[in-house]
Amino acid sequence: MENGAVLAEWQQTIRTAAHESVPIEIHGGRSKRDYGHRSSRPSRTIDTRTWSGIVDYAPEEMVVTARAGTALAELEQALAGQGQMLPFEPPHFGGGATLGGCVAAGLSGPARAYHGSVRDSVLGIRMLDGQGRALRFGGQVIKNVAGFDVARFMVGSLGTLGLITEVSLKLAPQPREVQTRSLAVTPQQALERLAAWRRAPVPVTASAWVGGMLHVRLAGDPAFVQLQASALGGDTCSRTEADAFWRAIRDHRHAFFANRSGHALLRLSVRADAPPLAPGRESLIEWGGAVRWLWAEESAIAGLRDWARQYGGHATLFRASFELLEAHRAFAPLPAAHMALMERIKSVFDPSGIFNPGRMYPSL
């Protein structure tokens, strides 16, 4: 099918669905299908993988524009050929991950706390709204602008505001030197060390405490990385072992993330100085202490959400059975004023409420 015909078909699908009040499920490789609420309502589908490819890439400007259905692996390979990368290190969660799904989910990998989020990298977005209109927000250059940054509304919206068709992103150079150190420490000791490294010029680009070991990735100038790595102590991981470890953490292929019957995988986003979770709860600490992963039984979910709020954050049921999601919802409840604002934004972009209804909250 010709490129123009793909968009025209999608526009017609959207207009028909809006007229008939039929939901539309937007998906790429379905790598994020377990993230967010899952609806049991029948719906039409739009598969973004029929709209793929790099539209424009200017290595000298460190900016790339690609269609939503472009495979993340394909995009990252093209960037690596020019010594560049996506700074937020997006999770793949499988071989079918696409750029559109990456932006719509708004998920970042191990480098998030050190290089910024997906939202920080988005320069512009093209999309189709709930009336099938083609809209464009932002652009392909890095500059200061006035007004609302509408392109970033789409980041993390899980396809509830519209169908992303094209994204422009700013890039980062690949580091000249990368080294990972592993240290045997308790959760409290790990948090204390991570706090000390935040106050010092230590070039940390990823951290993860799991199974009694704190893994820290340093990157940058070779001489400086070597100097700081030696000062950290611990053991040096080979580049092959380290790369495999960080990919496993990024894509949830580490043994910690293996499904556990009757339990939900929670992601607790909190202040980095929050204390360790109660003894006896196995957890994985990421992002310098700002994210705590753990598996929890249903009876513990409410208490863990209260704990996260106490430390300035929230708890998400990142992966759970349909029954647990129905009882507790994937995302923590929002204050009434925030929910009212999100509902108003939804009504502007998707007045008929056809895009991924209920994926975030019942009214969204």
C-alpha positions in Angstrom: 0.0 0.0 0.0 1.3 3.5 -0.9 2.3 5.7 2.0 -0.5 8.2 1.4 -3.0 5.4 1.2 -2.0 4.1 4.7 -2.8 7.5 6.3 -6.0 7.9 4.3 -7.2 4.4 5.4 -6.5 5.2 9.0 -8.3 8.5 8.8 -11.4 6.8 7.3 -11.2 4.1 10.1 -11.1 6.8 12.7 -14.0 8.8 11.2 -16.2 5.7 10.9 -15.4 4.5 14.4 -16.2 8.0 15.8 -19.5 8.0 13.9 -20.4 4.5 15.2 -18.9 5.0 18.7 -16.7 1.9 18.3 -13.4 1.8 20.2 -10.1 1.7 18.3 -7.1 -0.2 19.7 -3.8 1.3 18.6 -0.8 -1.0 18.7 2.5 -1.6 17.1 4.4 -4.8 18.1 2.3 -5.2 21.3 5.4 -5.2 23.4 3.7 -2.9 25.9 0.3 -4.8 26.0 0.7 -5.7 29.7 1.3 -2.1 30.7 -1.8 -0.2 31.7 -5.4 -1.3 31.9 -6.8 -3.9 29.5 -10.3 -3.6 28.1 -12.5 -6.5 27.4 -14.6 -4.4 24.9 -14.5 -5.4 21.2 -12.8 -2.9 19.1 -11.3 -2.1 15.7 -7.5 -2.1 15.5 -4.8 0.1 13.9 -1.4 -1.6 13.5 1.2 1.2 13.2 3.8 -1.2 11.7 2.4 -0.6 8.2 3.7 3.0 8.6 7.5 2.7 9.2 10.8 4.0 8.2 13.3 6.9 9.0 12.0 10.1 7.3 15.0 12.3 8.1 18.2 11.9 9.9 20.8 14.6 10.4 23.7 13.2 12.4 25.5 16.6 12.5 22.4 18.1 14.1 21.8 15.0 16.3 18.1 14.9 15.3 16.1 12.0 13.8 12.5 11.8 12.5 10.9 8.5 12.0 7.4 7.0 11.5 5.6 5.5 14.4 5.7 1.9 13.2 9.5 2.0 12.8 11.1 -0.9 14.8 13.2 0.4 17.7 15.9 -2.1 16.9 16.1 -0.8 13.3 16.2 2.9 14.5 18.9 2.2 17.1 21.0 0.3 14.6 20.9 3.3 12.2 21.9 5.6 15.0 24.7 3.4 16.2 26.2 3.5 12.7 26.8 7.2 13.3 28.0 6.8 16.9 24.7 8.1 18.3 21.9 6.8 20.5 18.5 7.5 22.1 19.6 9.0 25.4 16.6 7.6 27.4 17.5 4.0 26.5 13.9 2.8 25.8 12.8 -0.7 26.9 12.0 -3.1 24.1 10.1 -5.8 26.0 10.4 -8.0 22.9 11.5 -7.9 19.3 8.4 -6.0 18.0 8.9 -2.7 19.9 8.2 0.3 17.8 9.0 4.0 18.1 5.3 5.0 18.4 4.8 2.5 21.2 7.9 3.8 22.9 6.6 7.4 22.9 3.0 6.5 23.7 4.1 4.4 26.7 6.6 7.0 27.8 8.9 4.4 29.3 12.6 4.9 29.7 15.4 2.5 30.6 18.3 2.4 33.0 19.7 5.8 31.8 16.5 7.7 32.7 17.7 9.3 35.9 20.9 10.4 34.3 20.1 11.3 30.7 16.4 12.3 30.9 13.1 10.8 29.9 11.4 10.2 26.6 9.5 13.4 27.0 12.8 15.3 27.3 13.9 14.0 23.9 10.7 14.7 21.9 11.0 17.7 19.6 7.9 17.2 17.5 5.0 14.8 16.7 2.6 14.3 13.9 -0.7 12.6 14.7 -4.3 11.9 13.8 -6.9 13.1 16.3 -10.3 11.6 17.1 -11.8 13.3 14.0 -9.2 11.9 11.7 -7.5 15.3 11.3 -3.7 15.3 10.6 -2.0 17.5 13.2 1.5 18.6 13.7 3.1 19.9 16.9 6.7 20.9 17.6 9.3 20.5 14.9 12.7 19.1 14.1 15.0 21.6 15.7 16.1 22.3 19.3 15.0 25.8 20.2 13.2 27.8 22.9 9.5 28.4 22.1 6.6 30.0 23.9 3.2 28.4 24.5 2.1 24.9 25.3 4.4 22.0 24.3 1.6 19.9 22.9 3.9 17.3 21.4 4.8 16.2 24.9 1.2 15.7 25.8 1.3 12.6 23.7 4.3 11.1 25.6 2.9 8.5 28.1 -0.7 9.0 26.9 -0.9 5.3 25.9 -2.7 6.1 22.7 -5.7 7.7 24.5 -5.3 11.1 22.8 -4.6 10.2 19.3 -2.7 8.1 16.8 1.0 9.1 16.6 2.2 8.9 13.0 5.7 10.5 13.2 8.2 11.5 15.9 11.2 13.8 15.9 13.8 13.2 18.6 17.0 14.7 19.8 19.9 12.3 20.2 23.0 11.8 22.2 26.5 10.7 21.2 27.6 7.2 22.3 30.1 7.5 25.2 33.8 6.8 24.4 34.2 4.6 27.4 31.7 2.5 29.4 32.5 0.5 32.5 30.3 -1.4 35.0 31.2 -2.1 38.6 29.4 -4.5 41.0 29.5 -4.2 44.7 28.1 -6.5 47.4 26.0 -4.2 49.7 22.7 -4.0 51.6 19.8 -2.0 50.2 20.5 0.8 52.8 24.2 0.9 51.9 23.3 1.0 48.2 21.0 4.0 48.7 23.7 5.8 50.8 26.3 5.2 48.1 24.0 6.3 45.3 23.2 9.5 47.3 26.9 10.2 47.8 27.6 9.7 44.1 24.8 12.2 43.2 26.7 14.8 45.1 30.0 14.1 43.5 31.3 14.3 39.8 30.9 10.5 39.3 29.8 9.8 35.7 27.0 7.3 36.6 24.7 6.5 33.7 22.8 3.5 35.2 22.4 1.8 38.6 20.6 -1.2 39.8 20.6 -3.0 43.1 19.2 -6.6 43.0 20.0 -9.8 44.9 22.5 -8.2 47.3 24.6 -6.6 44.5 24.7 -2.9 43.4 25.6 -2.6 39.7 26.8 0.8 38.6 27.5 1.9 35.0 30.0 4.7 34.3 30.4 6.4 31.0 32.3 9.3 29.4 35.9 10.3 29.0 38.1 7.1 29.2 40.6 8.5 31.7 38.0 10.0 34.0 35.8 6.8 33.9 38.8 4.7 34.8 39.7 7.0 37.6 36.2 7.0 39.1 35.6 3.3 38.6 38.8 2.5 40.6 37.6 4.7 43.4 34.2 3.0 43.6 35.7 -0.4 44.4 33.9 -3.6 43.7 34.5 -5.9 40.8 34.7 -4.9 37.1 32.2 -6.6 34.8 33.3 -7.4 31.2 31.7 -5.3 28.6 29.8 -8.3 27.2 28.5 -9.3 30.6 27.6 -5.7 31.5 25.8 -5.1 28.2 23.7 -8.3 28.7 22.9 -7.3 32.3 21.7 -3.8 31.4 19.6 -5.1 28.5 18.0 -7.7 30.8 17.2 -4.9 33.3 15.9 -2.6 30.5 13.7 -5.3 28.9 12.6 -7.1 32.1 14.4 -10.3 31.1 16.4 -10.4 34.4 15.3 -13.3 36.6 13.8 -10.8 39.1 11.0 -9.9 36.5 9.9 -13.5 35.9 6.1 -13.8 36.5 4.9 -14.9 39.9 1.5 -16.4 40.2 -1.0 -14.4 42.1 1.3 -11.4 42.4 1.5 -8.0 40.6 4.7 -6.4 39.5 4.7 -2.9 41.1 6.8 0.1 40.1 7.1 2.5 42.9 8.3 6.0 41.8 9.5 7.8 45.0 12.1 10.3 46.2 15.5 8.8 45.8 16.1 9.2 49.6 13.1 7.0 50.5 14.2 4.2 52.8 14.4 0.6 51.7 11.2 -1.4 51.7 10.3 -3.5 54.7 12.7 -6.4 55.4 11.5 -9.6 53.7 10.3 -7.9 50.5 12.6 -8.7 47.6 13.0 -5.6 45.5 15.0 -4.1 42.7 16.2 -0.5 43.1 16.8 1.5 40.0 17.4 5.1 38.8 19.6 6.1 41.7 17.0 5.0 44.3 14.0 6.8 42.6 12.3 3.6 41.4 11.7 0.4 43.4 10.3 -2.7 41.7 8.7 -5.5 43.6 6.2 -8.3 43.4 3.3 -8.0 45.7 0.2 -10.0 46.7 -3.2 -8.3 46.4 -3.5 -7.6 50.1 -0.3 -5.5 50.0 -1.2 -3.2 47.1 -3.1 -0.5 49.0 -0.4 -0.3 51.6 2.4 0.0 49.1 0.5 2.8 47.3 0.2 4.6 50.6 4.0 4.1 51.2 4.8 5.5 47.8 2.6 8.6 48.5 4.3 9.1 51.8 7.6 9.4 50.0 6.4 11.8 47.3 5.5 9.4 44.6 3.1 6.7 43.4 2.8 3.0 42.7 1.9 1.5 39.3 0.7 -2.0 38.8 3.1 -2.5 35.9 2.1 -6.1 35.2 -0.8 -7.8 36.8 -3.7 -10.2 36.1 -6.9 -8.8 34.6 -8.6 -9.5 38.0 -6.1 -7.4 39.9 -6.2 -4.6 37.4 -10.0 -4.6 37.7 -9.8 -4.3 41.5 -7.0 -1.8 41.8 -6.4 -0.2 38.4 -3.0 0.0 36.9 -2.3 3.7 37.8 -2.7 5.3 41.2 -5.8 7.5 41.6 -5.3 11.2 40.7 -6.5 14.3 42.6 -9.9 15.4 41.3 -8.5 18.6 39.8 -5.8 16.7 37.8 -8.4 14.2 36.6 -10.7 16.9 35.4 -7.9 18.5 33.5 -7.0 15.2 31.8 -10.6 14.6 30.9 -10.8 18.1 29.3 -7.7 17.4 27.2 -9.1 14.0 26.2 -12.3 15.6 25.1 -10.4 18.1 22.8 -8.2 15.5 21.1 -10.7 12.6 21.1 -14.3 13.9 21.5 -15.9 10.6 20.8 -13.7 8.7 23.2 -12.6 6.0 20.7 -8.9 5.8 21.2 -7.8 3.0 23.6 -10.7 3.8 26.0 -10.0 3.0 29.7 -6.3 2.2 29.1 -5.2 4.8 31.7 -8.4 5.5 33.8 -12.1 4.6 33.3 -12.9 8.0 31.8 -9.8 8.1 29.7 
